[in-house]
Amino acid sequence: MKRKAYAKINLSLIIKNKIEDGKHYLDSVFHKISLCDEIEIEGNDLDKCIISCNIKELESDNLILKAYDMLKEEYEIPGVDVKLFKRIPMQAGLGGGSTDVATFILMVNQYFDLKMTFEELNKLGKSLGSDVVPCYYDYPVLGEGTGNIITPIVSNLDFNLVVIKPELECNTGLMYKKLDELKNREIPDNSNQVIKALEDNNLDLLVNNLFNSFEDVVDCKEIKKDLIDSGALGTLLCGSGSCVFGIYKDKEVALKASKILEKKYLTFVCESVNNKWKNSEGKKGYDIIITVG
């Protein structure tokens, strides 16, 4: 079985107060983009998970291994060979590790016909990280709580992006620590406007309401200026950094911008990913559906 594991961006990422177990409440609109890793799985007789990857360190240090151990204990699944081809930059705010493990879980569920319920998938994903549950979905969603409360967003809005990966790498834990040290930090309510923009297919409203709390602690002003100068309508830091994306009117403008920006940065030209679903009654809206890539 082969699947694509799409990177995510946050069109809004509002980090709220820390709760007792050290995690933070968040309010964020997640959207997948076409930059992706590729995963292939096949059962084996070795009673363990073996990963082969183009980045060797990920063969032994990978959330997929932890997810496999948890699935094996709960469902007594056999061994699994995993081939992982990485394209999504690491420590970049694009959810590469989260989308890989989310896709792996969904693949194992289908491959071994585990018939996992939404609650089971949600519990497993939540235990592995705050971005894992939102990464189950290949359409835009609002993530609340610690990322485990999901509301699907109905949208037909497609957009083009250039994603820049600077040399800087950002450790998520450290970025949260820096946020906690700030006083009188802005906590707006942009997500409602971002959701309205997606539902109304309004690109202007979207680019005017992009927000990320981590921009208070990650210096990305120069990159954002370079994106705007190249024709981006709006820009934003990806997750906790270090990547920054720009949204463009059309693909031609994005490609031209990339040609300019690649002289200075590592760049990726991407499109939004929205594998649309209708609900069970055929009306506008979604049932809560776990999709496989």
KEFI-131322 format. One record per residue (C-alpha): residue in one letter; x, y, z. Coordinates in steps of 0.02 Angstrom, whole numbers, m for minus. Example, Ala and Ser with C-alpha at 12.3 -4.5 7.8 and 13.67 -1.06 7.14 Angstrom:
BEGIN
A; 615; m225; 390
S; 684; m53; 357
end
This chain:
BEGIN
M; 0; 0; 0
K; 67; 172; m49
R; 7; 343; 7
K; 59; 525; 5
A; 79; 612; 172
Y; 42; 796; 141
A; 124; 938; 237
K; 12; 1056; 333
I; 10; 1243; 357
N; m86; 1342; 487
L; m186; 1484; 411
S; m216; 1543; 588
L; m123; 1481; 741
I; m177; 1560; 904
I; m86; 1492; 1055
K; m186; 1518; 1213
N; m145; 1481; 1395
K; m48; 1332; 1459
I; m148; 1198; 1547
E; m96; 1090; 1694
D; m3; 952; 1602
G; 110; 1078; 1515
K; 15; 1080; 1351
H; m66; 1235; 1278
Y; m240; 1268; 1216
L; m240; 1319; 1035
D; m360; 1382; 904
S; m298; 1346; 730
V; m355; 1321; 551
F; m254; 1179; 473
H; m240; 1159; 285
K; m143; 1027; 188
I; m28; 1076; 43
S; 41; 975; m102
L; 218; 961; m32
C; 221; 782; 30
D; 317; 631; 90
E; 280; 458; 19
I; 247; 304; 125
E; 236; 122; 74
I; 193; m19; 195
E; 194; m208; 181
G; 171; m343; 312
N; 322; m445; 366
D; 354; m603; 469
L; 481; m522; 586
D; 353; m464; 715
K; 421; m286; 714
C; 418; m124; 617
I; 567; m93; 503
I; 586; 79; 423
S; 693; 117; 271
C; 710; 303; 233
N; 812; 420; 125
I; 857; 510; 289
K; 946; 373; 387
E; 920; 447; 561
L; 732; 428; 538
E; 748; 239; 524
S; 775; 226; 713
D; 707; 391; 780
N; 530; 405; 716
L; 354; 425; 787
I; 300; 286; 668
L; 394; 161; 777
K; 303; 221; 933
A; 135; 214; 842
Y; 173; 36; 782
D; 213; m22; 959
M; 48; 50; 1022
L; m51; m28; 879
K; 35; m196; 905
E; m6; m197; 1089
E; m189; m150; 1061
Y; m229; m247; 900
E; m93; m381; 893
I; m43; m334; 716
P; 105; m425; 634
G; 267; m344; 579
V; 269; m203; 452
D; 400; m145; 327
V; 391; 43; 299
K; 473; 135; 156
L; 475; 322; 191
F; 532; 450; 63
K; 552; 621; 143
R; 525; 783; 50
I; 449; 889; 189
P; 588; 985; 280
M; 615; 941; 463
Q; 595; 1064; 608
A; 506; 1177; 485
G; 329; 1196; 554
L; 254; 1093; 413
G; 204; 944; 520
G; 314; 820; 427
G; 329; 697; 572
S; 146; 717; 619
T; 78; 690; 444
D; 191; 539; 419
V; 130; 452; 578
A; m52; 502; 546
T; m43; 429; 370
F; 43; 272; 436
I; m95; 244; 565
L; m231; 262; 433
M; m138; 146; 315
V; m116; 12; 449
N; m300; 28; 495
Q; m348; m6; 314
Y; m211; m133; 273
F; m251; m246; 420
D; m438; m204; 421
L; m433; m150; 603
K; m596; m52; 590
M; m535; 78; 715
T; m669; 198; 774
F; m648; 387; 768
E; m627; 386; 957
E; m487; 256; 946
L; m398; 352; 808
N; m419; 514; 905
K; m350; 440; 1067
L; m198; 365; 979
G; m163; 523; 879
K; m179; 636; 1032
S; m54; 530; 1128
L; 76; 553; 990
G; 69; 743; 971
S; m45; 894; 954
D; m34; 899; 762
V; m67; 714; 730
V; m258; 717; 741
P; m276; 867; 623
C; m158; 779; 503
Y; m282; 636; 481
Y; m382; 754; 369
D; m342; 802; 189
Y; m462; 950; 192
P; m461; 1108; 299
V; m510; 1090; 482
L; m520; 1195; 638
G; m417; 1119; 778
E; m456; 1170; 956
G; m410; 1112; 1131
T; m239; 1030; 1113
G; m272; 999; 928
N; m388; 852; 960
I; m557; 940; 941
I; m588; 944; 755
T; m718; 1039; 654
P; m712; 1012; 465
I; m722; 1167; 356
V; m819; 1165; 192
S; m723; 1258; 59
N; m693; 1263; m129
L; m554; 1392; m115
D; m393; 1338; m201
F; m234; 1439; m187
N; m51; 1433; m237
L; 97; 1450; m122
V; 284; 1471; m114
V; 360; 1397; 44
I; 532; 1456; 98
K; 645; 1351; 209
P; 783; 1459; 287
E; 939; 1385; 366
L; 864; 1419; 538
E; 786; 1269; 627
C; 655; 1293; 762
N; 629; 1174; 907
T; 443; 1174; 948
G; 468; 1152; 1135
L; 589; 1298; 1141
M; 470; 1409; 1041
Y; 329; 1372; 1164
K; 447; 1414; 1308
K; 488; 1582; 1228
L; 303; 1618; 1205
D; 270; 1580; 1388
E; 402; 1707; 1437
L; 314; 1849; 1345
K; 200; 1967; 1440
N; 42; 2048; 1369
R; 46; 1935; 1217
E; m86; 1966; 1083
I; m220; 1831; 1075
P; m338; 1882; 934
D; m486; 1790; 858
N; m431; 1775; 677
S; m488; 1596; 652
N; m671; 1645; 629
Q; m625; 1762; 486
V; m510; 1631; 408
I; m650; 1503; 415
K; m772; 1627; 336
A; m645; 1663; 199
L; m628; 1478; 160
E; m816; 1447; 163
D; m849; 1601; 53
N; m702; 1563; m64
N; m637; 1738; m26
L; m449; 1746; m54
D; m435; 1930; m6
L; m519; 1899; 163
L; m405; 1750; 192
V; m239; 1839; 160
N; m293; 1986; 267
N; m325; 1876; 420
L; m174; 1762; 424
F; m103; 1753; 601
N; 25; 1650; 696
S; 67; 1677; 879
F; 243; 1609; 851
E; 287; 1761; 746
D; 311; 1847; 915
V; 465; 1739; 947
V; 528; 1691; 773
D; 608; 1829; 668
C; 542; 1804; 492
K; 518; 1986; 439
E; 651; 1982; 302
I; 580; 1823; 223
K; 403; 1891; 230
K; 460; 2053; 146
D; 548; 1955; 9
L; 388; 1854; m22
I; 281; 2011; m31
D; 407; 2093; m149
S; 395; 1940; m261
G; 206; 1958; m276
A; 134; 1864; m127
L; m37; 1927; m71
G; m6; 1873; 109
T; 128; 1782; 208
L; 140; 1685; 370
L; 261; 1582; 474
C; 227; 1394; 463
G; 182; 1322; 632
S; 321; 1354; 758
G; 443; 1388; 615
S; 557; 1400; 527
C; 471; 1391; 356
V; 371; 1540; 293
F; 238; 1532; 157
G; 168; 1659; 36
I; m1; 1646; m49
Y; m9; 1698; m232
K; m148; 1744; m352
D; m108; 1604; m474
K; 22; 1472; m513
E; 112; 1576; m645
V; 149; 1714; m519
A; 205; 1585; m390
L; 324; 1503; m514
K; 400; 1670; m563
A; 420; 1715; m380
S; 505; 1550; m344
K; 633; 1580; m482
I; 680; 1744; m398
L; 677; 1679; m219
E; 774; 1518; m251
K; 930; 1623; m280
K; 926; 1662; m94
Y; 824; 1523; m12
L; 771; 1342; m26
T; 596; 1359; m101
F; 447; 1246; m139
V; 302; 1289; m255
C; 143; 1210; m188
E; m45; 1207; m204
S; m179; 1189; m72
V; m247; 1012; m49
N; m433; 990; m19
N; m503; 815; m45
K; m684; 867; m29
W; m822; 762; 47
K; m1010; 779; 59
N; m1099; 724; 214
S; m1205; 567; 224
E; m1361; 665; 176
G; m1277; 742; 23
K; m1292; 917; 97
K; m1162; 1052; 119
G; m1053; 999; 264
Y; m960; 848; 325
D; m986; 703; 438
I; m831; 673; 543
I; m738; 560; 422
I; m562; 493; 440
T; m486; 488; 266
V; m337; 396; 198
G; m226; 507; 88
end
